[in-house]
């Protein structure tokens, strides 16, 4: 019984140290990386990309340097998103959602970084 408890505690300790990826990391030539984060808000997408970029360089025991930053809105047309239409009412009735909610991938931020 003691051995089972020790194994469980070790497993929980290792699970707590596991890294959960928040963005895609694409290696490029010359030690440069594109780190792409997405989010419902631009700040969320930036934080996801920045967190993953920082982790990428920390694994190499180096400092992160942002070479370039790009942000793109890729959701529904912001002006049309607020219009009330019949299908929105039907969707809300059937699902409890109006179709105007933000999606987790509305914004995409790409950080080009190097680890120095």
Buried (B, 14 or more C-beta within 10 A) or exposed (E): EEEEEEEEEEEEEEEEEEEEEBBBBEEEEEEBBBBBBBBBEBEBBBBBBBBBBBBBBEEEEEEBEEEEEEBEEEBBEEEEBEEEEEEBEEBBEEEEEBBBEBEEEBBBBBBBBBBE
